[in-house]
Amino acid sequence: MKKFYPGRNIDVFFITKNYSIEKFRDCKWNVFALIAIIIVFSQFLSQNIFSQKLQFSYSYINLTRNNGGGTLEPGDTIEVHALVKVNAITNNFYYIDTIRTGTQYINNSIKLITNERILFRGPYTNAALDDRGLYDISGGIPRVRVNLGTGAVNPNSGIANFGVTTGGGTVTPGTVPMFYGTTLFIVAYQLLVTATLGDTIRLTGNFYLDTSGVKRNFRFNYPGIKIIKNQALCSNFSSASFTADGSFKTGNTQNRAQASIVPGYTKVNIGPNAPLDDQFSIANNTSADGTTNNAGPYAPTANPSRVFNGFWDIIGDHTGAIDPVAGNPPTPLGQTGGYMLVVNAAYPTGEAYRDTIKNVCPNTYYEFSAWVRNICGKCGIDSNSVQSYTPGVLPNLAYSINDIDYFTTGTINYSKTWVKRGFIYKTGPAESQFRITIKNNAAGGGGNDWVLDDLELATCYPNLIMNPNDSVSTCTGFHVALSDTVKSSYNNYGNWCWEKSNDGITWASTGVCGTRVPVLQNGMWVYVVDTLFTSAAADSGKYYRLKVATTFPNLSSVNCAVNNSQKVLIKVYNVNCKILNAALLSFYGNIINDKALLRWTSQNEENLKEYEVERSIDGITFSKAGTVAAANDINGASYNFIDPDNISSLAYYRLTLKSKSYDKDKYSKIIILYNKAARFKVSIVNPFKANLKIGIFLPEDGNVEFNLCDLFGKTVSKKTVYLNKGNSQYILFGIERLLTGIYILRTTFNNTIVQNKLFKAR
């Protein structure tokens, strides 16, 4: 909506009142101190007046990840945005930037655009003297220059020409692109990211100008953007010690009384004309007067129940919504409902949320995410400052860790729906806290009004698969063998300890601890930990489990260690003990004609009844595939078993050695087989809403192309990803805006196409 910027004279009056001559005399200040104060005051006053004449901001858009958001990877393209809002006649106006390490200028990409990213001038070529823009590498320094305004000349190349302080034109407030009596535009150009993973690129830029005969320059120093690989959000996670102020909590008043949490913004109660630009509210209803009906008219029809007399959606918060895409309905006046952050973004880009996350675990992957919604579909204002009743400036947010950008949400389109945007961050070897910032990354003006809720920090936990998974029976003095398979999306949970408990509730370390190096298997990082001890009568009734952590010190931390392993009960017999002594000497298999052929050999079978063959598709949940009778040969025997079911992708197998007394069973190790000859297989979650979850099996590593098409054959979303052989999961984001109806997912791998029919639900 329209931007109101009151004068800053109150700051000047404050200084004048509190630092009078009488005050200096009382404090016995000398004349030199007085002169210094006058100089500082003059500089402050001059800068203050200058800040009212022009306003600047500096940001970027990740064009490669703009649909659905993402981190910045090598090979991505970003578009730099240097914005200026001109409130007074400005002369000799030009812009210069040196292209920084880790980026490469994309030819002929310099242009001037409006705050809604509509082309205003250009694109300009690289060449000198042919237009107002120039890219030059004289002296090995890659730089761009744009001369701005009426009467500007075409810049020339060469090192000396970049030092020329003339050539800029004049910008008069109120000329197009116009915005309520001022002029608002962006210098934009594109950069290819050439930095490698783990690097940080830093951006700079300089506006040069002359106001009232005073030459000035305004320099940008963007803190930095981290180059990291895009990773899927956690599929197995637990919420960490961060609740974003309880997701802004709940209350029975429309506006929540709370101190400011948005740096540089002013908190106000939501109302007919509030929040304005540079302001925010915390509310459980985004109407102007507490109305809960979101079906009423929008602008240009006057509607006093909507903020700004007809513009904003009337909605409730997101927390606990039955339909996470639709969110909650607005809370009626006097009733209790959840609050959300409501932001009317400023012209300049900048911080919209900041918090310090404490008590996090070192060397640990965290998912940080938030739900966002664009709440104004009628706020656009064209370059002639005429209301266009379009969404206008679309929100685009950047997530920063310790002031370095790690993720951008991409454009948040107006769709009357909430979208989730997040990324994976790994803490440092000794990092126990970090600062998270959400920044407004889009220029202000008509639009850029949004709500934020359900900020979440989650830990990506591994799965621990105990073998056996419930109990072990043995005799006094016999060996007890336990093993645990650790499977994780990441390779950092390599530290482990076995624990023992008398009651299954209170646990203590056995002292058997160590470190393993996980191995990548079918998209998961896997290792096996086993332990062997001689049983005693005192061990009967005790429980064992495995605990893992990302660092060895984290094993002793309640918050950082992972102990979701199945606890195993030890049963020790010492009277008439006929324990199952059968032991497997080998267990292996292969796939022939799409069927699993299993082979094993054993010894000491005198107390063995049979072998039960169990199959699993995930290595966690097993079901019976068949039974083989035991030979009961004390000298041992060999066995074969063919699974009657076809194996189209991946399968896990184990054996249960069934004793003649039912409580003395044993388990074999788990083996993994996959059908190398199988064609790739696609499974989907159907229907879908905000995003599409795709399960896929590949017989080998390679690129997979996903094309989501409507019934007319038009491609509405297209992604190409590199996946490892075996089972994987991919989530197709950025499709929440699609209309309800039938779609076709066409998946291509090695010139083979699989098609799935889908339904998009609300």
Beta strands, then each sheet from edge to edge (+ up, - down):
strand 1: 54-62
strand 2: 77-86
strand 3: 90-98
strand 4: 103-105
strand 5: 110-113
strand 6: 119-124
strand 7: 133-136
strand 8: 143-147
strand 9: 169-171
strand 10: 178-179
strand 11: 182-193
strand 12: 200-201
strand 13: 204-211
strand 14: 214-221
strand 15: 225-226
strand 16: 237-239
strand 17: 250-251
strand 18: 266-267
strand 19: 279-283
strand 20: 337-338
strand 21: 340-344
strand 22: 350-357
strand 23: 365-374
strand 24: 397-401
strand 25: 404-408
strand 26: 419-426
strand 27: 434-440
strand 28: 449-460
strand 29: 463-467
strand 30: 471-475
strand 31: 479-488
strand 32: 495-501
strand 33: 507-515
strand 34: 519-521
strand 35: 524-534
strand 36: 543-549
strand 37: 568-573
strand 38: 583-592
strand 39: 595-603
strand 40: 608-616
strand 41: 623-629
strand 42: 637-646
strand 43: 650-659
strand 44: 666-667
strand 45: 671-674
strand 46: 681-684
strand 47: 692-698
strand 48: 702-710
strand 49: 715-723
strand 50: 726-732
strand 51: 741-749
strand 52: 752-760
sheet 1: 1+ 2- 11+ 4-
sheet 2: 1+ 2- 11+ 5- 6+
sheet 3: 1+ 2- 11+ 10-
sheet 4: 7+ 8- 3+ 9-
sheet 5: 7+ 8- 3+ 13- 14+
sheet 6: 12+ 15-
sheet 7: 16+ 28- 21+ 19- 18-
sheet 8: 16+ 28- 23+ 26-
sheet 9: 17+ 20-
sheet 10: 22+ 27- 24+ 25-
sheet 11: 29+ 31- 35+ 34-
sheet 12: 30+ 37+ 36- 32+ 33-
sheet 13: 38+ 39- 42+
sheet 14: 41+ 40- 43+ 44-
sheet 15: 41+ 40- 43+ 45-
sheet 16: 46+ 47- 50+
sheet 17: 49+ 48- 51+ 52-
end
